Amino acid sequence: MLHGSMFNHYSKLDRYIEELNRSNSGSSFILQTDPKIVKEIPIYQKIFVSFDGLKDGLLSAYRPVLCIDGNLLKAFLGCCLLFVIDTDGNNQMFLIARVIVEVENNDSWECFL
């Protein structure tokens, strides 16, 4: 359960997603919560972010190999970051999509992919 300042930060996610959707047409932003709500406070599980500009960049300079990986985040909640990257025309890493999930497991990867 989230307490104090932790909840204050997470309570802003809904408005953040609304603003991202308003200001980034064509982009994909998904915030998933646990269907069980405790004391009217949603429990956040996953947040997916993929900007339209990154998708356009992928299509304009696509290389045939995508890298898909995950990393544990050293935070007090112990989340995991899953991401897809490619290389651009300058052989630099190019982030395509990312998601923060509770834990790296089959359900999280299925949701992301």
RATAWO-V854458 format. One record per pair of residues at least 12 apart in sequence whose ideal C-beta (glycine too) atoms are under 6 Angstrom apart, sorted by the first residue. I is the first residue (numbers start at 1). J is the second residue. If there is no record, write none. Layout:
[[I,J] [I,J]]
//
This chain:
[[10,44] [13,31] [17,29] [17,31] [26,52] [27,51] [27,52] [28,50] [29,49] [30,48] [31,47] [32,45] [32,46] [45,102] [46,99] [46,101] [47,100] [48,99] [49,98] [50,97] [54,96] [58,96] [61,88] [61,89] [63,86] [63,87] [66,84] [66,86] [67,85] [68,84] [70,82] [70,104] [79,100] [80,101] [80,104] [81,100] [82,99] [82,112] [83,98] [84,96] [84,97] [99,112]]
//
